[in-house]
Amino acid sequence: MIDIASIIRDIPDFPKEGIIFKDITPLLGDPEAMRQTADRLAAPFLERDIDAVCGVEARGWIFGALLAERLAAAFVPIRKPGKLPYKKIARTYDLEYGTNTIEIHTDAIQPGQKVQVQVLKIDPDSQKISLGMKQTQPDPWEAVEAKYPLGTSVTGHVTKLENFGAFVELEPGVEALIPISELSWSQRPRHASEVLQAGETVQPMVLQVDPGRRRISLSLKQAQANPWAGAAEAYPPQTEHAGRVTRIVDFGAFVEFTPGVEGLVHISELSDQHVRRVEDVVQVDQTIKVLVLEVDEANRRISLSLKQTADAGQAASAFADSGKPAKKRKRPLRGGLD
């Protein structure tokens, strides 16, 4: 059986930035895939005695006509404004990137014809009944717990990128979230777009499934090797290691040993001399040798010292020669003495 979804091509940022356009032309060019698509579309309705199938312009005409043929039913075209010649009814609806209006002939569907719908709302005041057709289809969320067990790896396509994480489509109608904290071991992104791209295929791990709230939490980093595994053995206390300064904060400097594994040199461990500014001793991207003081592998923390290493003298000399006047602090240090 052909994987139909894999044939449909994703076009990122079309027709608008942030939108993933589903290009069906590769599917249309595959006769066997088209035959199987029509069979699968028709399967749920073969025993329902459907009288008519409606298809919205333009791709809806293609698959709607195929479905109508399989069901031996009439096909009703729904078109954009100004395209239908006879009396018509128009409705406007929201798109992900705007709005659109569609029209249908008033005589396209006749009274008495069978249409599969579900009652959504009854308003006695306006004497209106809201109906839905998708509600008659199987709800994909009813089977998510069985299909996506906790701790398993799944495959999906990135649909949307936000500052709190990335949305991933696992199957039509089922979308999950990779929180930004679960995107990477080595990066600290402020936006998911710093790690992933719209349309990208990913294989994250399932962390949590909540069918009632229609939520699935995923992790990209948990599906990868944990760089902190064995850190206590690799960096035992009182051993010296070279690392790269990745970040400088008021209370110290973070030093990376390998991607995803970094420790903190507290400002009090930078030099034997009084340090008011971390930048006076070390700089971002500078490679320095540090002494490991303590390792907490479970909480992914390593305490380091620069002043207790052989590089301490060189750092102190650089500090003394910096010639930069001390600046008054706007706020007290966290964890250090001012």
C-alpha positions as CSV (number, residue, x, y, z in Angstrom):
1,M,0.0,0.0,0.0
2,I,1.4,3.4,-1.0
3,D,2.0,6.0,1.7
4,I,-0.1,8.8,0.1
5,A,1.1,11.5,2.6
6,S,4.8,10.9,1.6
7,I,3.9,11.7,-2.1
8,I,2.4,15.1,-1.3
9,R,5.1,17.8,-1.4
10,D,5.5,20.5,1.3
11,I,6.2,24.0,0.0
12,P,7.2,26.3,3.0
13,D,6.2,30.0,3.1
14,F,3.6,29.7,0.2
15,P,1.5,31.6,-0.5
16,K,2.5,33.5,2.6
17,E,5.4,33.3,5.1
18,G,4.7,30.8,7.8
19,I,2.3,28.7,5.7
20,I,3.2,25.2,4.5
21,F,1.5,24.6,1.1
22,K,0.5,21.0,0.3
23,D,1.5,20.5,-3.4
24,I,-0.5,17.5,-4.8
25,T,1.0,17.6,-8.3
26,P,3.3,14.6,-7.5
27,L,0.2,12.6,-6.4
28,L,-1.7,13.6,-9.6
29,G,1.2,12.3,-11.7
30,D,1.1,8.8,-10.1
31,P,-1.8,6.8,-11.5
32,E,-1.6,4.0,-8.9
33,A,-1.4,6.4,-6.0
34,M,-4.5,8.2,-7.4
35,R,-6.4,4.9,-7.6
36,Q,-5.5,4.0,-4.1
37,T,-6.5,7.6,-2.9
38,A,-9.9,7.2,-4.5
39,D,-10.4,3.8,-2.9
40,R,-9.5,5.1,0.6
41,L,-11.7,8.1,0.3
42,A,-14.6,6.0,-0.7
43,A,-14.2,3.2,1.9
44,P,-16.0,4.9,4.8
45,F,-19.0,5.8,2.7
46,L,-19.6,2.6,0.6
47,E,-22.5,1.5,2.9
48,R,-24.1,4.9,3.4
49,D,-26.0,5.3,0.2
50,I,-24.7,8.8,-0.6
51,D,-26.6,10.8,-3.2
52,A,-24.2,13.6,-3.9
53,V,-20.6,14.6,-3.3
54,C,-19.6,18.3,-3.1
55,G,-16.1,19.4,-4.2
56,V,-14.6,22.9,-3.6
57,E,-12.6,24.4,-6.4
58,A,-10.0,23.5,-7.4
59,R,-8.4,20.3,-5.9
60,G,-11.8,19.4,-4.4
61,W,-13.1,18.9,-7.9
62,I,-10.4,16.3,-8.7
63,F,-10.9,14.2,-5.6
64,G,-14.6,14.9,-5.3
65,A,-15.3,13.7,-8.8
66,L,-13.2,10.5,-8.1
67,L,-15.2,9.9,-4.9
68,A,-18.5,10.5,-6.6
69,E,-17.6,8.0,-9.3
70,R,-16.7,5.3,-6.7
71,L,-20.0,5.9,-4.8
72,A,-22.1,6.1,-8.0
73,A,-23.3,9.5,-6.7
74,A,-23.8,13.0,-8.3
75,F,-20.9,15.5,-8.1
76,V,-21.7,19.1,-7.1
77,P,-19.0,21.7,-7.9
78,I,-18.5,24.5,-5.4
79,R,-16.7,27.5,-7.0
80,K,-15.1,30.8,-6.4
81,P,-17.3,34.0,-6.7
82,G,-18.5,34.8,-10.3
83,K,-17.8,31.4,-11.8
84,L,-21.2,29.8,-11.5
85,P,-23.8,31.1,-14.1
86,Y,-27.1,30.2,-12.3
87,K,-28.7,31.3,-9.0
88,K,-26.3,30.6,-6.2
89,I,-25.7,30.8,-2.5
90,A,-22.4,32.3,-1.2
91,R,-20.6,31.7,2.1
92,T,-17.3,33.3,3.4
93,Y,-14.9,31.4,5.6
94,D,-11.6,31.9,7.3
95,L,-8.3,30.6,5.9
96,E,-5.0,30.3,7.7
97,Y,-3.7,33.2,5.6
98,G,-6.9,35.2,5.1
99,T,-10.6,34.6,4.0
100,N,-12.3,33.2,1.0
101,T,-15.8,33.0,-0.4
102,I,-17.4,30.1,-2.2
103,E,-20.6,29.6,-4.1
104,I,-23.0,26.8,-4.9
105,H,-26.0,26.6,-7.3
106,T,-29.3,26.7,-5.4
107,D,-30.5,23.6,-7.2
108,A,-27.3,21.6,-6.8
109,I,-28.6,19.5,-3.9
110,Q,-32.3,18.6,-4.0
111,P,-34.6,18.2,-1.0
112,G,-34.8,14.6,0.1
113,Q,-31.2,13.7,-0.9
114,K,-29.2,11.9,1.7
115,V,-26.4,13.8,3.3
116,Q,-24.3,12.5,6.2
117,V,-24.2,15.2,8.9
118,Q,-24.2,15.7,12.7
119,V,-26.2,18.3,14.6
120,L,-23.8,20.7,16.3
121,K,-26.0,23.4,17.6
122,I,-29.7,24.3,17.8
123,D,-30.7,28.0,18.3
124,P,-34.5,28.3,18.9
125,D,-34.4,32.1,18.9
126,S,-33.0,32.3,15.4
127,Q,-34.6,29.0,14.4
128,K,-31.2,27.7,13.0
129,I,-29.6,24.4,13.3
130,S,-25.8,24.1,12.8
131,L,-24.7,20.9,11.1
132,G,-21.2,19.3,10.5
133,M,-20.0,16.6,8.2
134,K,-16.5,16.0,9.6
135,Q,-18.0,15.0,12.9
136,T,-19.3,11.9,11.2
137,Q,-15.8,10.7,10.4
138,P,-13.7,8.7,12.9
139,D,-11.9,11.0,15.4
140,P,-8.2,10.4,15.0
141,W,-7.6,11.5,18.6
142,E,-9.5,8.5,19.9
143,A,-6.6,6.2,19.0
144,V,-3.6,8.4,19.8
145,E,-2.8,6.6,23.1
146,A,-2.4,3.3,21.4
147,K,-0.7,4.7,18.3
148,Y,1.8,6.9,20.1
149,P,2.9,5.2,23.4
150,L,5.1,7.2,25.8
151,G,8.8,6.9,25.1
152,T,8.4,5.8,21.5
153,S,9.9,7.6,18.5
154,V,7.5,9.1,16.0
155,T,7.8,10.8,12.6
156,G,6.1,14.0,11.7
157,H,6.3,17.3,9.7
158,V,6.9,20.7,11.3
159,T,3.9,22.8,10.6
160,K,4.4,25.9,12.7
161,L,7.3,27.6,14.6
162,E,6.7,29.7,17.7
163,N,8.7,31.3,20.5
164,F,7.4,28.5,22.9
165,G,8.1,25.6,20.6
166,A,7.3,23.8,17.3
167,F,4.1,22.2,16.2
168,V,4.4,18.8,14.4
169,E,1.7,17.0,12.4
170,L,1.8,13.3,13.1
171,E,-1.2,12.5,10.9
172,P,-4.1,14.5,9.4
173,G,-6.0,16.0,12.4
174,V,-3.4,15.1,15.0
175,E,-0.8,17.8,15.8
176,A,1.7,17.7,18.7
177,L,4.0,20.3,20.3
178,I,7.8,20.1,20.9
179,P,8.3,22.7,23.8
180,I,11.3,25.0,23.1
181,S,13.1,23.4,26.1
182,E,12.9,20.0,24.4
183,L,14.4,21.1,21.1
184,S,18.1,20.7,21.7
185,W,20.7,19.7,24.3
186,S,23.4,22.1,23.0
187,Q,21.3,25.1,21.9
188,R,19.3,27.6,24.0
189,P,17.0,29.0,21.3
190,R,14.7,31.9,21.9
191,H,12.5,30.8,19.0
192,A,11.9,27.4,17.5
193,S,13.0,28.7,14.1
194,E,16.6,28.8,15.4
195,V,16.6,25.0,15.5
196,L,13.9,23.8,12.9
197,Q,12.4,24.8,9.7
198,A,8.8,24.7,8.5
199,G,8.1,21.5,6.5
200,E,11.1,19.7,8.0
201,T,10.6,16.0,8.9
202,V,11.6,15.2,12.5
203,Q,11.6,12.0,14.6
204,P,11.0,13.1,18.2
205,M,10.1,11.0,21.3
206,V,6.6,11.0,22.8
207,L,6.7,12.5,26.3
208,Q,3.0,12.9,27.1
209,V,-0.4,12.1,25.5
210,D,-3.7,13.7,26.7
211,P,-6.5,12.7,24.3
212,G,-9.1,14.6,26.3
213,R,-7.3,17.9,25.8
214,R,-6.1,16.9,22.4
215,R,-2.5,17.5,23.3
216,I,0.7,15.5,22.7
217,S,4.1,16.6,24.0
218,L,7.2,15.6,22.2
219,S,10.9,15.9,22.7
220,L,13.6,16.2,20.0
221,K,16.5,16.1,22.4
222,Q,15.3,13.1,24.3
223,A,15.3,11.2,21.0
224,Q,19.1,11.9,20.9
225,A,21.9,10.7,23.1
226,N,22.2,12.6,26.3
227,P,25.5,14.4,26.3
228,W,25.5,14.5,30.1
229,A,25.5,10.8,30.4
230,G,28.8,9.9,32.0
231,A,29.8,13.5,32.7
232,A,30.8,12.7,36.3
233,E,33.3,10.1,35.0
234,A,34.5,12.3,32.2
235,Y,35.1,15.4,34.3
236,P,35.9,14.3,37.9
237,P,36.6,16.9,40.6
238,Q,40.1,18.3,40.8
239,T,40.9,17.6,37.2
240,E,41.7,20.3,34.6
241,H,40.0,20.6,31.2
242,A,40.0,23.0,28.3
243,G,36.7,24.6,27.3
244,R,35.2,27.5,25.3
245,V,33.5,30.4,27.0
246,T,30.0,30.4,25.6
247,R,28.2,33.0,27.8
248,I,29.1,35.8,30.2
249,V,26.7,36.9,33.0
250,D,27.0,39.1,36.0
251,F,27.8,36.2,38.3
252,G,30.3,34.3,36.1
253,A,31.1,32.7,32.8
254,F,29.8,29.5,31.3
255,V,32.4,27.2,29.7
256,E,31.5,24.4,27.2
257,F,33.5,21.2,27.1
258,T,31.5,19.4,24.5
259,P,28.2,20.4,22.7
260,G,25.5,20.3,25.4
261,V,27.9,20.0,28.4
262,E,28.9,23.3,30.0
263,G,29.9,24.4,33.5
264,L,30.0,27.7,35.4
265,V,33.0,29.6,36.6
266,H,31.6,31.7,39.4
267,I,32.9,35.3,39.5
268,S,34.6,34.5,42.8
269,E,36.6,31.7,41.0
270,L,37.9,33.8,38.2
271,S,40.9,35.4,39.9
272,D,42.6,35.9,43.3
273,Q,42.1,39.6,42.7
274,H,38.7,41.3,43.2
275,V,36.7,41.1,39.9
276,R,34.0,43.6,39.2
277,R,33.3,42.7,35.6
278,V,33.6,39.1,34.2
279,E,34.6,40.6,30.8
280,D,37.8,41.9,32.4
281,V,39.1,38.4,32.8
282,V,37.6,36.2,30.1
283,Q,35.8,36.8,26.7
284,V,33.1,34.9,24.8
285,D,34.6,32.3,22.5
286,Q,37.9,32.3,24.4
287,T,39.4,28.9,25.1
288,I,40.5,28.5,28.7
289,K,41.7,25.8,31.1
290,V,39.6,25.3,34.2
291,L,39.6,23.1,37.3
292,V,36.5,21.0,38.0
293,L,35.2,21.6,41.6
294,E,32.0,19.7,41.6
295,V,29.8,17.7,39.2
296,D,26.0,17.2,39.5
297,E,25.2,15.0,36.6
298,A,21.5,14.6,37.6
299,N,20.9,18.3,37.5
300,R,23.4,18.9,34.7
301,R,25.6,21.3,36.6
302,I,29.4,21.6,36.9
303,S,31.2,24.1,39.1
304,L,34.5,25.3,37.8
305,S,37.5,27.4,38.8
306,L,39.9,29.4,36.7
307,K,42.0,30.9,39.6
308,Q,43.0,27.4,40.8
309,T,44.6,26.4,37.5
310,A,47.9,26.9,35.7
311,D,46.1,29.5,33.5
312,A,45.3,31.6,36.6
313,G,48.5,33.6,36.3
314,Q,47.9,34.4,32.7
315,A,44.3,35.4,33.4
316,A,45.4,37.6,36.3
317,S,48.0,39.3,34.2
318,A,45.5,40.0,31.5
319,F,43.1,41.3,34.1
320,A,45.8,43.6,35.6
321,D,46.7,44.9,32.1
322,S,43.1,45.5,31.0
323,G,43.3,49.2,32.0
324,K,39.5,49.4,32.1
325,P,38.1,51.6,34.9
326,A,35.8,49.9,37.2
327,K,32.1,50.6,36.7
328,K,29.6,50.9,39.4
329,R,27.1,48.1,39.5
330,K,23.5,48.8,39.0
331,R,22.3,45.8,41.0
332,P,24.0,43.4,43.5
333,L,25.7,40.2,42.4
334,R,23.9,37.0,42.6
335,G,25.8,34.5,44.8
336,G,29.0,36.7,45.1
337,L,30.4,39.5,47.2
338,D,30.5,43.0,45.9
